[in-house]
Amino acid sequence: MDWIERELEALREENLFRRRTVAEGLKVFCSNDYLGFRRNPRILEAVKKALNLYGLGSGASQLVSGYTDAHRDLEERLARFKGTPSCVLFGSGYLANVGTIPALAGEGDLILSDELNHASIIDACRLSKAKRLIFKHRDYNHLEDLLKRERNTVRRVLIVTDGVFSMDGDIADVKTLYEICERYDCMLYIDDAHGTGTIGKGRGVLEKQGLKWKEFVILMGTLSKALGSYGAFVCGSERLIEWLVNRSRSLIFSTSLPPLLCVGALEAIKILEEDPFLVDRLRDMEKKLVEGLSSLGKLSFKYFRTPIIPIMVGDEGKALEIAASLRRKGVFLQAIRYPTVPKGEARLRLTASLSYTEEDVDFLLSSLEEILK
Ligand SMILES: Cc1ncc(COP(=O)(O)O)c(C=O)c1O
């Protein structure tokens, strides 16, 4: 097993070695807990009651005995929330993608995937027996060129995109994707893990872009980011959901979510629906961060009116150095490197969260200022 040491050494030399950091004791500025729901008292209270009612785990997969009224209620609520006829839960976003995409496209089909899609989508495409082609990031002319070339040579086509791109924070142009899908008879899979709870009034990319769900759209989202819980879901037509229940291997062959996590996510959706200004407050928090970063002068960052605000560093070693200096000051801003992002595009993925106080923001900005001196 000496090869492991050699491979690890190669990673270290390229500044691509990864280690985990215990977050306790640090002020975290890079989580996906955009609305602060991870510690929302009302959600935690509902979860405590659910713990007494349901116990800890679900005990089995959904198709055996692991499907409770907590699962069913959450699915029904999510379908209404997202404006679709039906919904099914998955154990995580990773499991939703690797379970759904291969169930929709197989041998004789084509998957067209945006080059900056999340790794779980890349793995899902690899698991499918369909032909796979990558289109340039948000370049829908390129996508159309591929369709012109390939459409008549394949049976079904599945176009796959993140709603909000997880490492850049920009948003897919779903209106254009709708037009393309209608012109070329394609299915559209949208992974709105980061759009759920953060754009529109919280319903995600369709609401943000004034679009209604259509039958050819498969809408995936996670419970683990703005909703503060864990798990994921896929929304779509009744027959799509029935198909997934029958064909999605990560749903069929994996234990279902603990019911208490479903209860937590349900409470999160209720709060989002009752408070139409939550997302506006998140935008205000983003603005505070963006203005602060601009006033520091020396930083290059991206901002697309989503809570993902990557500070672009480029060199992997430099990104690690800045992250380590910040950590010594008590600030946790993780360096994101290849293969999560392309080589030479390392970044500190700053995120906005309603859990930050004024003091937290000042602490982050003054720490950055001292390091950049
Ligand atoms: C766009 C996207 N899809 C899917 C996932 C996977 O979700 P989960 O963490 O629930 O497995 C993530 C994040 O982790 C993500 O950013």
The ligand as an SDF file (V2000), in Angstrom:
LIG
                    3D

 16 16  0  0  0  0  0  0  0  0999 V2000
  -25.7010   21.7530   -6.8880 C   0  0  0  0  0  0  0  0  0  0  0  0
  -25.6040   20.6550   -5.8730 C   0  0  0  0  0  0  0  0  0  0  0  0
  -26.2300   19.4910   -6.0860 N   0  0  0  0  0  0  0  0  0  0  0  0
  -26.1870   18.4850   -5.2160 C   0  0  0  0  0  0  0  0  0  0  0  0
  -25.4840   18.5940   -4.0430 C   0  0  0  0  0  0  0  0  0  0  0  0
  -25.4320   17.4170   -3.1070 C   0  0  0  0  0  0  0  0  0  0  0  0
  -26.3620   17.5940   -2.0960 O   0  0  0  0  0  0  0  0  0  0  0  0
  -26.1610   16.8390   -0.6900 P   0  0  0  0  0  0  0  0  0  0  0  0
  -25.1120   17.6090    0.0440 O   0  0  0  0  0  0  0  0  0  0  0  0
  -27.5100   16.9140   -0.0440 O   0  0  0  0  0  0  0  0  0  0  0  0
  -25.7380   15.4500   -1.0120 O   0  0  0  0  0  0  0  0  0  0  0  0
  -24.8090   19.7950   -3.7640 C   0  0  0  0  0  0  0  0  0  0  0  0
  -24.0590   20.0410   -2.5210 C   0  0  0  0  0  0  0  0  0  0  0  0
  -23.5640   19.4420   -1.7880 O   0  0  0  0  0  0  0  0  0  0  0  0
  -24.8630   20.8430   -4.7010 C   0  0  0  0  0  0  0  0  0  0  0  0
  -24.1770   21.9580   -4.4840 O   0  0  0  0  0  0  0  0  0  0  0  0
  1  2  1  0
  2  3  1  0
  2 15  2  0
  3  4  2  0
  4  5  1  0
  5  6  1  0
  5 12  2  0
  6  7  1  0
  7  8  1  0
  8  9  2  0
  8 10  1  0
  8 11  1  0
 12 13  1  0
 12 15  1  0
 13 14  2  0
 15 16  1  0
M  END
$$$$
